[in-house]
Amino acid sequence: ERALALAHQAVALDDSLPIAHTILGQVYAEQQQSDQAIAEMERAVALDPNNADSYAFQTDALILAGRPEEALRTMEQAMRLNPHSPPWYSFVLGWAYRSTGRYAEAIATLKEVLSRSPDLIAVHLNLAISYWRQWVSQQSPAAQTLEPVMTAVQQALALNDTYPWGHIDLGYAYLYQQQYELAVAEMQRGVALAPTEARTYAALAE
């Protein structure tokens, strides 16, 4: 609530400042208020249609709102505007590819990010999810085992063993290999690390 109040105050002080709308949109996105987040991001783009960051942040909100195809187009526009973009652009692009079911492209993009920035936990975990969904959808003969999923998750946990979603993702990898005791142990670890997150309990229940 404090962050939301400050973001609103920034917009009230200067409604013509794109970054103020971008920040307000990010706060709304964190609170899972997708419509408000997208509206603020669109306002930022309208104020400065050549600002690549505004498009990139809008992509996040569109993915969370369940509009992946639109998100992908928005991220591609961001990268056209800034061809020398920072690694997080490629991370969001990979997330957008994954959200549209283009898992091979997601994997290639996320691996390229890790070749430049190997210590990004979120990228390892998104890579693991992309491999997992590719395996579930049977889109590639090379994805007939869950070994790439295990490798990506274990690399994330090697960077930070206290990150709950790493344990949840590892738990799912064990679950789909029917290693149930190991799956439960990892899910319990996730719950212990994030006891106020409903999703960790849902994963353990599953």
N, C-alpha and C positions, 0 to 999 in steps of 0.2 A: 504493500500500500504506500509506503514511503517513496519507493522508486516511481510509482505511478504518479503520485502527487508532484514530485520534482519534475518529471517529464512534462506533465501538463503545465506546470509553471513556466518551463522553458518555452513551450509553444505559445503561451499567453504573452510572454515578453517579446517574442519575435516570431510571428506566424509565417514569415517569409523565409525562415532559415530551414533548409532541407534537413540538416542533421538533427534538428529538434524533432521533426516528424519521424525521422528514422528511429531515433532513440525511443520515442513514445510507442512506435510500432513494435519495437523489440520487446518492450515491457509488456505490451498487450499479448504478444506471441508467447512470452514466458508464462503468462497467466492463462494461456489456451483460449484467448478471446480472438479467434482468427479473423472475423469480419472487421473488427476495429483495427487489428494489426495491418491487414491488407489495405484498408482505407488510408491509414497514415503513411504506409510505404508508397502508395500511389500518389499521395500528396507530395511526398519528397521527390518522386520522379518528375511530377508535373512542374515542380519549381526549378528543377535542374535536370533536364532530360539527357544530359551528357555526363552525368555523374555515375560511373560504373558501380560504385559501392551501393548506391540506392537500389539498383536492380538486383545486386547480389543479396542484399538483406531482404528484399521483397521475395526472393526465391525461397528463403527459409519459411516465411509466413505462408506462401502458397503450398509448399509441401505439407506443412502441418495442417492446412485447411483441406487437404485431400484433393488438390488440383495439380497433380504432378506434370501433366503435359504443358500446362501454362507455365509452371515453375521452370521446366527445362528451357522453354523459349526465352524466358526472362534471364536465366543464367547465361545462355548463349549470347544474349545481347550485352550483358555485363562484360563478357570476355572479348567481344568484338570492340567494345569501347576501351578496354584495358588489356591489350594482348600481352603485356608484361605483368600479369596479375600475380598477387601473392598466393602462396599455397592454399590458403583457405578457400579461394575461388574454386580451385580444382576439387577440393573436398566437397563443396556444395554441389558442384557439377556431378560428381560421382553419386552423391545422395539423390540428386534429381534423376539420373539414369536408373538407379536402383528402384526408385519410386514408380518409374514408368515400365518396369519389367525388363529393361535393357541391361541384363546382368553382366554380360561380357564386357560391355562398354564401361559399366560401373567399376568392374574389377580392374580393367586396364587403367582407368583414370586414377583410381585410388592407389594402385601400385606405383604409378608415376609420382603421386604426391609423396609416398613413403620413400621413394628413391632420393627425394630432396630433403624431406623432413621425417626421418625414421622414428622420432620420439613422440609423434602425435597419437595419443591413445585412441581418440575418437575415430581416427582414420583406420587403425587396425580393426576396431570393432565393426565399423561399417563395411570393411572388406570382408570380415567374417560373415556378416549377415548377407552380403551379396553372394558369397560362395554358397551359403546355406540355401538361399532362395533359388539359386541356379541349380543346386542339387535336387531340391524339392520339385522344381518345374521340369527337370530332366532336359534342360536346354543344351547341354554339352556333354559329349561322351567323356570328356576329361573331368567331369564333375560327378563321377559315379561313387566317390567315397567322400567322407566328411573330413579327411585329413587336412585339406587346406583351411577348413573352418577351425579345426583344433589349433593349427599352427598360428593363425592370425590372432585368435583369442589369447593363446599362451604368450604371444609376443606383447600383447596389450597388458596382461597381468604382470609380465616381467618388468614393465615400466612402472606399474603401480598396482600392487596386490590388494590395495584397500579400495579400489574402484568397484562399486557393487555391480555395475552392469557387465563388467568383464566376467564375474562369477556367474551371473545369470545366463549370459551367452554360452559360457562353457557348460553350464548345467543343461542347456538345450542340446548342445552337441552330444553330451553323454546320453541324454534322453532318447535322441533319435538313433543312437547306437545300442539302445536297450541296456545300457549300463546304469540301472536305476539307482543303486546305492550311491554311486558317484554323482549322479544327477541331483539327487536329493541333498547331498552334502554341499554341493556348490550353490544350490538355490537357498539353502539355509544360511550359507555364508553371505549371500546377497541380502537376505532379510536382515541379518545381524548388522550389516554395514549401512543399510538404509531402512530402518524400522518404521519410518513414517511414509514410505512410498508404497502405495497400493499395488503397483505393478510387481514388486518383488514377492508379495504374498500370492498374487495371482499365478506367478511363475512357479512358486513352490507347490501350490495347489494342483497345478497341471501335472 
